């Protein structure tokens, strides 16, 4: 599987309330209603709204704060292809994997805003910055996490297979 998208640079310590504020979550009737408010409280603000096909590129500790699943769901609904960060808050990372949103840890310091990125997902995860012609490295892929990405999340995996693989729980 290969994902392509435009890099959208984010700082270190992006809180789930930066992704979508708690009060927007509370007031939105649906996840779709919350999409226009993604990153509205981020300082400094993004130069343009997140759009379908974007790959978020963050520093350390992405998704820290609360464990609200809507912070993953709203990005998926907006069409975000993947998140690449130096590190993730553990709960956010788990929520992303369960939802089928690729979350890749890598050195993001060489990636520029708007760069075209390619993520290859298979036996390993490979990150390429096409704009700069840089292979940003490989990391081992957890087979079940790849299956969740391909299925578009844990619920869809379960619907397709009727059960989780043996040894997962």
MOHU-V322302 format. One record per residue. N is the residue number from 1. RES is the residue in one letter. PHI is phi in degrees with one decimal (none if undefined). Layout:
{{N & RES & PHI} {N & RES & PHI}}
This chain:
{{1 & X & none} {2 & X & -130.7} {3 & X & -114.3} {4 & X & -124.4} {5 & X & -172.6} {6 & X & -90.3} {7 & X & -71.4} {8 & X & -120.2} {9 & X & -78.1} {10 & X & -130.9} {11 & X & -82.2} {12 & X & -69.7} {13 & X & 55.3} {14 & X & -79.3} {15 & X & -78.0} {16 & X & -59.4} {17 & X & -71.0} {18 & X & -75.3} {19 & X & -64.6} {20 & X & -148.3} {21 & X & -67.0} {22 & X & -58.3} {23 & X & -72.2} {24 & X & -68.0} {25 & X & -59.7} {26 & X & -65.3} {27 & X & -85.4} {28 & X & -79.9} {29 & X & -73.1} {30 & X & -136.9} {31 & X & -61.5} {32 & X & -57.4} {33 & X & -65.1} {34 & X & -85.7} {35 & X & -53.0} {36 & X & -62.2} {37 & X & -105.1} {38 & X & -58.3} {39 & X & 62.0} {40 & X & -65.3} {41 & X & -99.7} {42 & X & -75.9} {43 & X & -126.6} {44 & X & -70.0} {45 & X & -71.4} {46 & X & -66.4} {47 & X & -71.2} {48 & X & -153.6} {49 & X & -61.4} {50 & X & -64.4} {51 & X & -132.5} {52 & X & -56.1} {53 & X & 96.8} {54 & X & -69.9} {55 & X & -116.5} {56 & X & -76.9} {57 & X & -126.4} {58 & X & -124.1} {59 & X & -83.9} {60 & X & -82.5} {61 & X & 64.9} {62 & X & -67.0} {63 & X & 83.3} {64 & X & -71.9} {65 & X & 107.3} {66 & X & -78.3} {67 & X & -98.9} {68 & X & -65.2} {69 & X & -67.6} {70 & X & -61.8} {71 & X & -67.3} {72 & X & -91.0} {73 & X & -58.2} {74 & X & -67.6} {75 & X & -69.6} {76 & X & -61.3} {77 & X & -63.1} {78 & X & -74.5} {79 & X & 94.9} {80 & X & -60.7} {81 & X & -80.4} {82 & X & -168.5} {83 & X & -126.6} {84 & X & -117.5} {85 & X & -143.6} {86 & X & -63.0} {87 & X & -160.1} {88 & X & -121.2} {89 & X & -64.3} {90 & X & -55.9} {91 & X & -65.6} {92 & X & -63.7} {93 & X & -57.9} {94 & X & -64.4} {95 & X & -61.5} {96 & X & -63.7} {97 & X & -59.4} {98 & X & -61.3} {99 & X & -87.7} {100 & X & 83.5} {101 & X & -92.6} {102 & X & -58.7} {103 & X & -128.0} {104 & X & -119.1} {105 & X & -90.7} {106 & X & -161.4} {107 & X & -72.7} {108 & X & -99.9} {109 & X & -66.9} {110 & X & -90.8} {111 & X & -85.9} {112 & X & -102.7} {113 & X & -56.2} {114 & X & 86.8} {115 & X & -60.1} {116 & X & -83.6} {117 & X & -113.5} {118 & X & -128.6} {119 & X & -117.3} {120 & X & -102.0} {121 & X & -117.3} {122 & X & -163.8} {123 & X & -65.5} {124 & X & -138.0} {125 & X & -106.5} {126 & X & -119.7} {127 & X & -117.3} {128 & X & -122.7} {129 & X & -101.9} {130 & X & -65.6} {131 & X & -58.2} {132 & X & -96.4} {133 & X & 67.1} {134 & X & -117.3} {135 & X & -89.6} {136 & X & -89.2} {137 & X & 115.4} {138 & X & -124.2} {139 & X & -143.6} {140 & X & -63.1} {141 & X & -105.4} {142 & X & -80.2} {143 & X & -53.1} {144 & X & -68.1} {145 & X & -64.0} {146 & X & -63.4} {147 & X & -62.0} {148 & X & -66.8} {149 & X & -63.0} {150 & X & -63.5} {151 & X & -81.3} {152 & X & 71.8} {153 & X & 118.6} {154 & X & -62.1} {155 & X & -63.1} {156 & X & -67.3} {157 & X & -59.7} {158 & X & -62.8} {159 & X & -61.0} {160 & X & -74.7} {161 & X & -109.7} {162 & X & 76.6} {163 & X & -167.8} {164 & X & -85.8} {165 & X & -62.4} {166 & X & -61.4} {167 & X & 86.0} {168 & X & -75.7} {169 & X & -92.8}}
